[in-house]
């Protein structure tokens, strides 16, 4: 799940000097992590040499708060239907919401559609390789801009998601878990850990993320299999337990998110506007159901029509 902060990589770079008291050395991590990644990386379609920047961009939008195994089928269908930004931009935004299916957080579909339109209007249909231009696209924040610039174009940026924050927190500062929310200090730490040359920095970005996803996991890290075990400040300190505020897992059952998902499922399956009476059968509790429907309308995910009918946005 990518983290977002308002601080740019340039601002973070200017504050490297404030990152102090690391128990580990960033440079000692580079070679073993890169060697581990070369052997153990997952074969994913957006990592293929010919995938292209649009494929990387689609994957980054879909992977926000959603695991890889759920993303893969939707990603493959999406790229088959919309292999270029111009293909998506030509469709109604409601078609993006329909194709998003059950990935969750469907506003991402609207943002990706808006980004595709902006790419067509501003950049001739090609995903820009300029970091500032990426940041200016709808729905693209600090994390996503850095990820696209790094993964698609091989540039030197700190790509700071939850996995990276956890790897760096343990290996360099000796704590069990990073802060619950991303901070400017996390960004500074990640920038300080970047290799100096651009190609190596780009490989490091994806390799450190993969290490956090597969080995340095949140609950049951596989320290025995970790390539930087001997250099990890947390391991050297005896792997002290997390002593911060409680981390609450996300719930779904009975929430407004579940109700919104039920309502959207009906609208996705429909080829014509759906009467309100049909939507009312999705959820028995009327107050929560109406609140969820109002929220979908306010978010632009559902369009109300005359005579009490609703549809995905046209």
N, C-alpha and C positions, 0 to 999 in steps of 0.2 A: 504494500500500500504506500504510494508515494506521499512524502511530506512536502508541504509548501510553506515557504516563508516569503515575506515581502523583500527581504534583503537580496540584492543581486550578487552574483559571483564577484563582480568588480569591487563592491563594497566590502564583501567578506575578505577578499584578498588584501585589502588595505589594512585589515585588522589582524593579520596573522600573528603579529607580535604579541597580541593580548592572550593567545592560547599558551598557557603555562602549566607547569607541574605535570607533564605527561610522564607516566611511568615507562612507556614504551617508545620506540623510535619508529616513525613512519617509514623511513627508507628501508628498514630491516624487513618490512612486511611485503614489499613489492615483488621481489623475485619468487618467494615461495607461493604467494597467492596467484601470481600469473602462471607459474608452472602447474599448480593444482588445477586452475581453470582450463588450461590447454588440454588436460586429460579428462576432466570430470564435467565439463559444461554440458548442459542440456542442449539437444538439437531442437531448436525452436524456429518456426518459419520466418519470424521477423529478424532472426540472426543470420539467415542465409546470405551469402555474398551478393546475390542479385535482388535482394528484397526491396531495396529502395527506401527513400525517406518517407514516403506516404505509408508504406507498410509499417515502418517503425512508429510513425505518428499514431496510426490506428491502434497499434498494440499498446502504446503508452496510455491512450485514453481508456482503453478497455481494462487494462491491468490495475487501474486505480481502485483500490479496495476490493479487488476481485482476484481469486487465485487462477493460476495458469490453466489448470485443467478445465475450468469453466469457460475461460476465454477462448481456448483453441477452436471449438466448433463455430462459435459466433464470428471469430476473426476470419476463419477460412471462408465462411459464407459471405461475409462483408466484402472481402477482397475479390471474390469471384464476381460479385454484383457491381462493385464500385472500385475497379482497379486503380483509378486515378481520382484526384480531387474533383476534377471537372465532372466526372460521372455522378458523384454524390451531390455536388452543387446543383445539378440539373433536376434533381428530384425534390419533392415536397419534404419539408422537415419531418412531417408525420411518418414518412417512409423510413427515415432513420430511426425514429422511435420504435416503429414496428419491427425493424430488423434487429434492434437491440435485444429483443426477446427477454430473457430472464436474467440478464447480467446484473440487474440492480442499478440503482442511482441513475435513472434514465435521462436526467438532465445532461449527462455526458454525451448522449447521442445528439441532442440539440446543439451542444457546444461544438461537437465535431463537425456537424453539418454547417454551422456558421463559420467555422474555421476553413472548411473547404471552399465556401463561397468567397471568403476573404482571400484565400490563396489564388483563386481564379481571377478575382478583381484586381488584386495588387501585385501578383507575382507571376502572371501568365500561366497559372495552373500548376506551377512547380513549387513544392515545399521549399521555402527559403533556407539557405545555409547560414544566414546571418543571425546571431543570437538575439540581437535587439529586434529584428523583424519577426522572429519566432515569438518573442514575448508579447508583441503587439497583436498577435492573432487571438481571436475570441477563444476563451477556455484554456489558454496556454499560460500557466504560471511558471514560477521559478524552476520547480523540479522538471516539468515537462519540456520547457525550452532547453534546459541543460541536457536532458536525456536525448532529445532529438539531435541536438548539435553534436553530442558525443557519439551516440550509437550509430547515427546515420551518416555523419560527416567527419568523424574521427577527430573532433576538436577537444581541446583541453578545458573541461569544466567539471566542477564538483557536482556529481549527480547524487543527491542526498535523499534516499528513501529510508524507510524504517529499518530495512536490513542493513544498509550501510551505516546508519547511526548506531546500531547495536554492535556491529563488528568493531567500529572505531572506539565506541565507549568502553568495550571490554579490553581490546588489545592495547589501547593507548592511555586510557585513564583509569583502568582497573575497576570499573563499576559493572554491576551485573546487568543493568538495563539503562538505556538512555532516558532522558526526560520523556514524559508522556506526550508532550507536544514538541514539535521541532523548534529550536531556538537559534538565535544568531550565533551562539557559541558552537552549536553543532555544525553550522555552515563553515565557520572559521576552522574548526578541527578538520573537516573534510578537505578544505582547500589546502591546509598545511600538509595533508597526507598525499596530495597529488604528485605523481612523478613529474619531473621537469619538462621532459619532451612530450610533444603532443600525441604521437601514436601510442606511446606507452601509457600516457594518462588516460586515453580513451579505452584501452584494454583494461586498465586498472579499474575504471568506473564500473564496467560490467562484471569484472571478476570479483571485486569486493561485494557487489550486490548478490552475485550467485553464491558466494561463500556464506553470506547471511541467510539466504533462502534455504540452502541445503545442509549446512554444517553448524553455523553459529546461530541456531534457531532460538526463539524466545524462551521456550519452556524446557526443552530437552536438548541442549547443545551437545553435539557429538565431538567433544573435545579430543578424544583419542584419535579421531580421523582428521583433525584440523592441521593444516600445513604450517600454521604460525603458533602452534601450542607453546613452543619453547620461548617465543618472543611476546606472548600475551601477558599483559600486566595483570589481568584478572586471574588467570591461572596461576601466575607466580605468587599472587596474594592469597592463594588458597581457595579461589572461587567463592568469595563471600556472597551471601544471599542478598537479594534485592531488599533494600530497607526504605524505599520511598513510599509515596501514597499508593493506595490500592489501585490496581489496574482492572478496570471493569470490562468484561467482554461485551460485545454488541449483542443485543437481543433482537429478535425478529418477530416471534410468535406474539400475536395480539397487538402489535404496534401499528401506528399509522402507515409505516412503510409497507407492512403486509397488506393493509387495505388498499393502498395505492397500487400495489402490484396486482391485486385481484381486479381492480377497475381497469387498469391498463391491459390486462390479459384479454378481457372481453373486447375492448376497443381494437386491439391488435388483430384479433381473430375475425373482426367484422369487415365486410367489404362495403358497407354503407353506414350512415350515421345510426347510432344506437339510441333508442329511447331511454329516458331516465328510469322508467319502470324496470327495464332489464338490468340496468346498473344497480338498482336497489336490491336485487337478489344476490349481489356479490358478498354482502356483509350484513349480519342481522342487526347490529347496533347502529341506529340512525344518526346519532350525533357524531360519532367517530367517522361514519361513512361520508356524511356531508362535509365534515372537516377535511377529509382526505381528498374528496372530489374538488372542493374549493381550492385546496393547495395545488392540485394538478393543473387546474385552470390558471391559477396565479403564476405557476412556473412555466406556462406556455406549452405544457405537454398534452393538454386536452383543450379542444375548442368547443364552446357551447354554441348551439344553433337554435333556431326558432322551434317552437312546438316541443320544447323539452327534450331535444336530441343533442347528442354529443359525438364528436369524432376526434381522431388524431389531427394535429395541425396541418393545414393545407399549404 
